[in-house]
């Protein structure tokens, strides 16, 4: 047995009762899981120094009660229990949840990701993994593994491998005109990790007020809610956050200025300056999530808030999930100098960052020019996909959708025509083999959940040929739905 059995010395009846009770408890508590094979009666009797008949009787009782099953010629196994056999402890669980869990976690449920396969996949947040230069990456990763990790790249460097920080600084200087050096950067295990670290050092539970876009990025809101902040919704329009609606007294403002999630607006320069002025005047900070900033189609990118900041009030957060692969789990933040040491201390009690061999490989990938070439190649491809999708939305799908103008990112938001329910259109599309997403399912909401009727079409992981076929399939399927 994988655990100790103690059998009474007071006689065979007590031994039987004790052995039966211990085995039954082990099964109910999961220490012996369904399908586990038990020792033979002979070997267990020898191990416990008791008579074999006692073990046989205990096994027979458990078989008759439904806890064990015997397979002729194979042995005795733990049975799959009927629900009625397991003890009911819901009341104790509810009491512990009420007494021990903070309010933000009592009703928390992990988001269930839809893993069902569909023929045409317009889900958002997924880049084209087939175009990721895997052979180059594997070569660089192998070289990094052969090189091995240095002591200074492990526990001595919580901010991340210096060579990677140098590479990221060069990359965002070329792509976003952000002036920074390796000392300004902290490598994280993705953008969400960066948000969590920032929330840890900024939020005073029950007191800190955080202003968020409405609708906005749900995982970011979840981080601050879990930290105990008071969340306030700020509406967005076709240009992004309506900055004049930021409430007085906000300590933290979270914004996606380059490509607002989920509607896609680009924050104009007057609103960017207004945000910075609000932060300066009120002693607030801004978290700039530069979401999908690498992929722009037409318009010249505006300066990042971090570039315009003169008061050390902006935390800039970036990630390589959308431009390379979510599997890399690598992001970064540029923090104001006053927040760097607190962030590093928070990181040291958190999950640190991704393994140093991955950091070294990513540094090589950037410094040897592979990232720039990859962005040029996929940028051209994404531009063609975007045009095909926009043309289809404006023509064949126009009775149901009106695309919202956007010049960046890897998805297009579309307003649903009057008389149609977004959830009904999404469900019908799924039945036709087309996966699109309802904003109500993927975004953080404030007070306007019923007012914004929008669905999202991602084009990161669907080919040009499939876009054309998907539009025709979706058009034919939606014709069966009539406006109320």
C-alpha positions as CSV (number, residue, x, y, z in Angstrom):
1,X,0.0,0.0,0.0
2,X,1.2,3.6,-0.7
3,X,0.3,4.4,2.9
4,X,0.6,2.8,6.4
5,X,-2.1,0.4,7.6
6,X,-2.3,-0.3,11.3
7,X,-4.3,-3.4,12.3
8,X,-5.6,-4.0,15.8
9,X,-4.0,-6.8,18.0
10,X,-7.3,-7.5,19.9
11,X,-8.5,-10.4,17.7
12,X,-9.5,-11.3,14.2
13,X,-12.9,-9.5,14.4
14,X,-11.3,-6.2,15.4
15,X,-8.6,-6.7,12.8
16,X,-11.2,-7.2,10.1
17,X,-13.2,-4.1,11.3
18,X,-10.0,-2.0,11.4
19,X,-8.7,-3.1,8.0
20,X,-12.1,-2.6,6.3
21,X,-12.5,0.8,7.8
22,X,-9.0,2.0,6.8
23,X,-9.4,0.8,3.2
24,X,-12.8,2.3,2.9
25,X,-11.6,5.7,4.3
26,X,-8.6,5.7,1.9
27,X,-11.0,5.1,-1.1
28,X,-13.4,7.9,0.0
29,X,-10.6,10.4,0.5
30,X,-9.0,9.6,-2.8
31,X,-5.8,8.1,-1.4
32,X,-6.8,5.0,-3.4
33,X,-8.2,6.3,-6.6
34,X,-10.6,4.6,-9.0
35,X,-8.8,1.9,-11.0
36,X,-6.0,1.5,-8.6
37,X,-4.9,-2.2,-8.2
38,X,-4.8,-3.5,-4.6
39,X,-2.2,-6.0,-3.4
40,X,-3.1,-9.7,-3.5
41,X,-4.7,-11.0,-0.3
42,X,-1.7,-13.2,0.3
43,X,0.9,-10.4,0.0
44,X,-1.1,-7.9,2.1
45,X,-1.6,-10.5,4.8
46,X,2.1,-11.2,4.9
47,X,2.9,-7.5,5.0
48,X,0.5,-6.9,7.9
49,X,1.4,-10.2,9.7
50,X,-2.3,-11.2,9.9
51,X,-4.3,-14.2,8.6
52,X,-5.1,-14.2,4.9
53,X,-8.8,-14.9,5.7
54,X,-9.0,-11.6,7.4
55,X,-7.8,-9.8,4.3
56,X,-10.1,-11.9,2.1
57,X,-13.1,-11.0,4.2
58,X,-12.2,-7.3,4.2
59,X,-11.9,-7.3,0.4
60,X,-15.2,-9.2,0.0
61,X,-17.1,-6.7,2.2
62,X,-15.7,-3.8,0.2
63,X,-16.7,-5.5,-3.1
64,X,-20.2,-6.0,-1.8
65,X,-20.5,-2.4,-0.7
66,X,-19.3,-1.1,-4.1
67,X,-15.9,0.2,-3.2
68,X,-13.9,-2.5,-4.9
69,X,-14.3,-4.7,-7.9
70,X,-12.7,-8.1,-8.6
71,X,-11.4,-9.0,-12.1
72,X,-11.1,-12.7,-12.6
73,X,-7.5,-13.7,-13.2
74,X,-6.3,-10.1,-12.9
75,X,-6.8,-8.9,-9.3
76,X,-8.8,-6.5,-7.2
77,X,-9.3,-2.9,-8.1
78,X,-10.8,0.3,-6.6
79,X,-14.2,0.8,-8.2
80,X,-15.6,4.0,-9.6
81,X,-17.8,5.2,-6.8
82,X,-21.5,6.0,-7.1
83,X,-22.2,9.6,-6.1
84,X,-24.1,8.5,-3.0
85,X,-21.1,6.7,-1.5
86,X,-19.0,9.8,-1.1
87,X,-19.5,11.8,2.1
88,X,-21.3,15.1,1.7
89,X,-19.2,18.0,3.0
90,X,-20.7,20.9,1.1
91,X,-21.7,22.7,4.3
92,X,-18.1,22.6,5.6
93,X,-16.8,23.8,2.3
94,X,-19.1,26.7,2.2
95,X,-18.2,27.7,5.8
96,X,-14.5,27.6,5.1
97,X,-15.0,29.6,1.8
98,X,-16.9,32.2,3.8
99,X,-14.5,32.4,6.7
100,X,-11.2,32.1,4.9
101,X,-11.5,33.4,1.3
102,X,-11.4,37.1,0.6
103,X,-14.7,38.3,-1.0
104,X,-13.1,38.6,-4.5
105,X,-12.2,34.8,-4.5
106,X,-15.4,33.3,-3.0
107,X,-17.3,33.0,-6.3
108,X,-14.3,32.9,-8.6
109,X,-14.3,30.3,-11.3
110,X,-11.5,29.7,-13.9
111,X,-12.5,30.7,-17.3
112,X,-13.4,27.7,-19.4
113,X,-11.7,27.9,-22.8
114,X,-13.7,26.6,-25.7
115,X,-11.5,23.8,-27.1
116,X,-14.0,22.6,-29.7
117,X,-12.6,22.4,-33.2
118,X,-14.3,24.3,-35.9
119,X,-13.7,24.5,-39.6
120,X,-13.3,28.3,-39.7
121,X,-11.7,29.9,-36.6
122,X,-12.1,33.7,-36.1
123,X,-11.3,33.6,-32.4
124,X,-9.2,36.4,-31.1
125,X,-5.8,36.5,-29.4
126,X,-4.3,33.7,-31.5
127,X,-1.4,34.4,-34.0
128,X,-0.6,32.2,-37.0
129,X,1.5,29.6,-35.3
130,X,2.2,27.9,-38.6
131,X,4.1,30.9,-39.7
132,X,6.3,31.0,-36.6
133,X,9.9,30.2,-37.7
134,X,10.0,27.1,-35.6
135,X,13.2,25.7,-37.2
136,X,15.1,28.9,-36.4
137,X,13.7,29.0,-32.9
138,X,14.6,25.4,-32.2
139,X,18.2,26.0,-33.4
140,X,18.5,29.0,-31.2
141,X,17.0,27.2,-28.2
142,X,19.3,24.3,-28.7
143,X,22.3,26.6,-28.8
144,X,21.0,28.3,-25.6
145,X,20.6,25.0,-23.8
146,X,24.1,23.9,-24.9
147,X,25.5,27.2,-23.6
148,X,23.8,26.6,-20.3
149,X,22.7,29.1,-17.7
150,X,25.0,31.4,-15.8
151,X,24.6,32.0,-12.1
152,X,24.0,35.6,-12.7
153,X,21.1,34.8,-15.0
154,X,19.3,32.7,-12.4
155,X,18.4,34.0,-8.9
156,X,20.8,36.9,-9.1
157,X,18.9,38.5,-12.0
158,X,15.2,38.8,-11.1
159,X,14.7,41.5,-13.8
160,X,15.6,39.0,-16.5
161,X,18.7,38.1,-18.5
162,X,20.5,41.4,-19.4
163,X,21.1,40.4,-23.0
164,X,17.3,39.9,-23.5
165,X,16.6,43.3,-21.8
166,X,19.1,44.9,-24.2
167,X,17.4,43.2,-27.1
168,X,13.9,44.2,-26.1
169,X,15.1,47.8,-25.6
170,X,16.5,47.9,-29.1
171,X,13.3,46.3,-30.5
172,X,10.9,48.7,-29.0
173,X,13.1,51.6,-29.8
174,X,12.9,50.6,-33.5
175,X,9.2,49.8,-33.5
176,X,7.7,52.2,-31.0
177,X,10.4,55.0,-30.7
178,X,10.6,54.4,-26.9
179,X,13.9,55.5,-25.4
180,X,15.0,53.0,-22.8
181,X,17.9,50.8,-21.8
182,X,18.3,47.4,-20.2
183,X,18.1,48.8,-16.7
184,X,14.6,50.2,-17.4
185,X,13.1,46.9,-18.3
186,X,11.8,44.0,-16.3
187,X,11.1,40.7,-18.0
188,X,7.9,39.0,-17.0
189,X,6.1,35.7,-17.7
190,X,3.7,37.5,-20.1
191,X,1.7,40.7,-19.9
192,X,-0.7,39.3,-17.3
193,X,2.2,38.6,-15.0
194,X,3.3,42.2,-15.4
195,X,-0.2,43.4,-14.5
196,X,-0.2,41.2,-11.4
197,X,3.1,42.6,-10.2
198,X,2.0,46.2,-10.7
199,X,-1.2,45.6,-8.8
200,X,0.7,44.0,-5.9
201,X,2.7,47.2,-5.4
202,X,0.1,49.8,-6.2
203,X,-3.2,48.6,-4.6
204,X,-4.1,49.3,-1.0
205,X,-7.1,46.9,-0.5
206,X,-10.4,48.8,-0.1
207,X,-8.9,52.2,-0.8
208,X,-7.2,52.3,-4.3
209,X,-9.5,53.4,-7.1
210,X,-8.7,51.9,-10.6
211,X,-10.2,53.3,-13.7
212,X,-10.8,50.8,-16.5
213,X,-12.0,50.9,-20.1
214,X,-15.7,49.8,-20.5
215,X,-15.7,47.4,-22.3
216,X,-12.1,46.5,-21.7
217,X,-9.6,43.7,-21.1
218,X,-11.1,41.3,-18.6
219,X,-7.9,39.7,-17.3
220,X,-6.5,43.1,-16.3
221,X,-9.6,43.9,-14.4
222,X,-9.5,40.6,-12.7
223,X,-6.0,41.3,-11.4
224,X,-7.0,44.5,-9.7
225,X,-10.3,43.2,-8.4
226,X,-8.4,40.3,-6.8
227,X,-5.9,42.7,-5.2
228,X,-8.8,44.5,-3.5
229,X,-9.0,47.7,-5.6
230,X,-12.3,49.6,-6.2
231,X,-12.9,49.4,-10.0
232,X,-14.6,52.3,-11.9
233,X,-15.7,51.9,-15.5
234,X,-14.8,54.6,-18.1
235,X,-16.7,54.4,-21.4
236,X,-15.0,54.0,-24.7
237,X,-16.0,55.2,-28.2
238,X,-14.6,54.7,-31.7
239,X,-11.4,56.5,-30.6
240,X,-10.8,54.6,-27.4
241,X,-11.1,55.7,-23.7
242,X,-13.3,58.9,-23.3
243,X,-10.7,60.6,-21.1
244,X,-13.0,63.4,-19.9
245,X,-15.1,60.7,-18.2
246,X,-12.2,59.5,-16.0
247,X,-13.6,60.0,-12.5
248,X,-12.0,62.3,-9.9
249,X,-10.0,60.4,-7.4
250,X,-8.7,57.6,-9.6
251,X,-5.3,56.4,-8.5
252,X,-4.6,54.1,-11.4
253,X,-5.8,54.4,-15.0
254,X,-5.6,51.3,-17.3
255,X,-5.7,52.0,-21.0
256,X,-4.9,50.2,-24.3
257,X,-4.2,53.3,-26.5
258,X,-2.6,51.7,-29.6
259,X,-5.5,49.3,-30.3
260,X,-8.3,49.5,-27.7
261,X,-9.5,46.1,-26.6
262,X,-12.0,45.0,-27.8
263,X,-13.4,47.7,-30.0
264,X,-10.1,48.7,-31.8
265,X,-10.0,52.5,-31.5
266,X,-6.7,54.3,-31.4
267,X,-6.4,57.0,-28.7
268,X,-5.8,60.4,-30.4
269,X,-3.0,62.6,-29.2
270,X,-5.3,65.1,-27.4
271,X,-6.7,62.3,-25.2
272,X,-3.2,60.9,-24.6
273,X,-2.0,64.3,-23.4
274,X,-5.2,64.7,-21.3
275,X,-4.5,61.4,-19.5
276,X,-0.9,62.4,-18.7
277,X,-2.1,65.8,-17.4
278,X,-4.7,64.1,-15.2
279,X,-2.0,61.8,-13.8
280,X,0.3,64.8,-13.2
281,X,-2.4,66.9,-11.5
282,X,-3.8,64.1,-9.4
283,X,-0.7,62.1,-8.5
284,X,-2.1,59.1,-10.4
285,X,-0.3,56.5,-12.5
286,X,-1.2,55.0,-15.9
287,X,-0.8,51.4,-17.0
288,X,-0.2,51.4,-20.8
289,X,-1.0,48.1,-22.3
290,X,0.4,48.4,-25.8
291,X,-1.9,45.7,-27.1
292,X,-1.3,44.6,-30.7
293,X,0.8,47.7,-31.4
294,X,3.2,45.8,-33.7
295,X,0.6,45.3,-36.4
296,X,-0.6,48.6,-38.0
297,X,-2.3,49.0,-41.4
298,X,-2.1,52.5,-42.9
299,X,-1.9,55.1,-40.2
300,X,1.4,56.1,-38.7
301,X,1.6,55.0,-35.1
302,X,1.2,57.7,-32.4
303,X,3.8,58.1,-29.7
304,X,3.4,55.8,-26.8
305,X,2.2,57.3,-23.5
306,X,5.5,56.2,-22.0
307,X,7.4,58.4,-24.6
308,X,5.2,61.4,-23.8
309,X,5.4,61.0,-20.1
310,X,7.4,63.7,-18.3
311,X,6.4,62.9,-14.7
312,X,7.3,59.2,-14.3
313,X,3.7,58.1,-14.1
314,X,3.5,55.5,-16.8
315,X,4.0,51.7,-16.6
316,X,4.4,50.4,-20.1
317,X,3.5,46.7,-20.7
318,X,4.3,44.6,-23.7
319,X,4.3,40.9,-24.7
320,X,5.5,38.5,-27.4
321,X,2.4,36.3,-27.3
322,X,0.7,37.9,-30.3
323,X,3.7,38.5,-32.5
324,X,5.4,35.1,-31.9
325,X,3.5,32.5,-29.8
326,X,1.6,32.5,-26.5
327,X,3.7,29.4,-25.6
328,X,6.8,31.6,-25.0
329,X,5.1,33.2,-22.0
330,X,7.4,36.2,-22.2
331,X,6.5,39.8,-21.6
332,X,8.0,42.9,-20.1
333,X,7.3,46.2,-18.4
334,X,9.1,49.5,-18.3
335,X,8.4,50.9,-14.9
336,X,9.1,54.4,-13.5
337,X,12.4,54.5,-11.6
338,X,10.6,54.9,-8.2
339,X,8.7,51.6,-8.8
340,X,11.5,49.4,-10.1
341,X,12.8,48.1,-6.7
342,X,9.3,47.4,-5.4
343,X,8.4,45.5,-8.6
344,X,11.6,43.4,-8.4
345,X,10.8,42.6,-4.8
346,X,7.3,41.6,-5.8
347,X,8.7,39.4,-8.6
348,X,11.0,37.7,-6.1
349,X,8.0,36.5,-4.1
350,X,6.0,35.7,-7.1
351,X,6.9,33.4,-10.1
352,X,10.0,35.2,-11.3
353,X,10.1,35.1,-15.1
354,X,10.5,32.5,-17.9
355,X,13.5,30.2,-17.8
356,X,16.9,31.8,-18.7
357,X,17.5,29.4,-21.6
358,X,14.3,30.8,-23.3
359,X,15.4,34.3,-22.5
360,X,18.8,33.7,-24.1
361,X,17.1,32.2,-27.2
362,X,14.7,35.1,-27.5
363,X,17.6,37.6,-27.2
364,X,19.4,35.8,-30.1
365,X,16.1,35.8,-32.1
366,X,15.8,39.5,-31.8
367,X,19.4,40.6,-32.1
368,X,20.1,38.4,-35.1
369,X,17.2,40.0,-37.0
370,X,14.8,37.1,-37.1
371,X,12.0,39.0,-35.2
372,X,12.1,41.9,-37.6
373,X,11.9,39.7,-40.6
374,X,9.1,37.6,-39.1
375,X,7.1,40.8,-38.3
376,X,7.5,42.0,-41.9
377,X,6.4,38.6,-43.4
378,X,3.4,38.1,-41.1
379,X,2.5,41.8,-41.3
380,X,2.0,41.6,-45.1
381,X,-0.1,38.4,-44.6
382,X,-2.2,39.9,-41.9
383,X,-2.8,43.0,-44.0
384,X,-4.2,40.8,-46.8
385,X,-6.4,38.8,-44.4
386,X,-7.7,42.0,-42.9
387,X,-8.7,43.4,-46.3
388,X,-10.5,40.2,-47.2
389,X,-12.4,40.2,-44.0
390,X,-13.4,43.8,-44.2
391,X,-14.6,43.4,-47.7
392,X,-16.7,40.4,-46.7
393,X,-18.2,42.3,-43.7
394,X,-19.1,45.3,-45.8
395,X,-20.7,43.3,-48.6
396,X,-21.9,39.7,-48.0
397,X,-22.3,40.0,-44.3
398,X,-23.6,43.6,-44.2
399,X,-27.2,42.7,-43.3
400,X,-25.9,41.5,-39.9
401,X,-22.6,43.3,-39.2
402,X,-21.1,46.7,-39.6
403,X,-17.3,46.8,-39.0
404,X,-15.8,49.3,-36.7
405,X,-13.0,51.2,-38.3
406,X,-9.6,50.2,-36.9
407,X,-6.0,50.5,-38.3
408,X,-4.2,48.1,-36.0
409,X,-4.3,44.7,-34.3
410,X,-5.3,41.1,-35.2
411,X,-9.1,41.4,-35.0
412,X,-12.0,43.4,-36.3
413,X,-14.9,44.4,-34.1
414,X,-18.3,44.6,-35.8
415,X,-21.6,46.1,-34.6
416,X,-24.6,43.8,-34.8
417,X,-27.6,45.1,-36.8
418,X,-30.7,46.1,-34.9
419,X,-33.2,43.3,-34.4
420,X,-30.5,40.6,-34.0
421,X,-29.1,39.2,-30.8
422,X,-25.3,38.9,-30.7
423,X,-25.4,35.6,-28.8
424,X,-27.9,34.1,-31.3
425,X,-25.6,35.1,-34.3
426,X,-22.5,33.6,-32.5
427,X,-24.4,30.4,-31.7
428,X,-25.6,30.1,-35.3
429,X,-22.2,30.7,-36.7
430,X,-20.8,28.0,-34.4
431,X,-23.4,25.5,-35.7
432,X,-22.2,26.4,-39.2
433,X,-18.6,25.6,-38.3
434,X,-17.5,29.3,-37.9
435,X,-16.1,30.5,-34.5
436,X,-16.7,34.2,-33.8
437,X,-16.8,35.8,-30.4
438,X,-19.4,38.0,-28.6
439,X,-17.8,40.9,-26.8
440,X,-20.0,40.1,-23.8
441,X,-18.1,36.8,-23.4
442,X,-14.5,38.1,-23.6
443,X,-14.5,41.7,-22.2
444,X,-14.8,43.4,-18.8
445,X,-18.0,45.2,-18.4
446,X,-19.2,48.1,-16.4
447,X,-22.6,49.6,-16.8
448,X,-23.0,49.3,-20.6
449,X,-23.3,45.5,-21.1
450,X,-26.6,45.8,-22.8
451,X,-25.8,48.9,-24.8
452,X,-22.7,47.6,-26.7
453,X,-23.8,44.9,-29.2
454,X,-20.5,43.8,-30.9
455,X,-18.9,40.6,-32.1
456,X,-15.3,40.1,-32.9
457,X,-13.6,38.5,-35.9
458,X,-9.9,37.5,-35.3
459,X,-7.8,36.8,-38.4
460,X,-4.6,35.7,-36.8
461,X,-5.0,31.9,-37.3
462,X,-7.2,31.7,-40.4
463,X,-5.8,31.6,-43.9
464,X,-6.9,33.9,-46.8
465,X,-8.6,31.0,-48.5
466,X,-10.5,30.0,-45.4
467,X,-11.7,33.6,-44.8
468,X,-13.4,33.7,-48.2
469,X,-15.0,30.3,-47.6
470,X,-16.0,31.2,-44.1
471,X,-17.8,34.4,-45.2
472,X,-19.9,32.5,-47.7
473,X,-20.7,29.8,-45.1
474,X,-21.6,32.3,-42.5
475,X,-23.8,34.3,-45.0
476,X,-25.8,31.2,-45.9
477,X,-26.2,30.2,-42.3
478,X,-27.3,33.6,-41.0
479,X,-29.9,33.9,-43.8
480,X,-31.9,31.4,-41.8
481,X,-32.1,33.9,-38.9
482,X,-34.8,36.6,-39.3
483,X,-34.8,39.9,-37.5
484,X,-37.4,40.2,-34.8
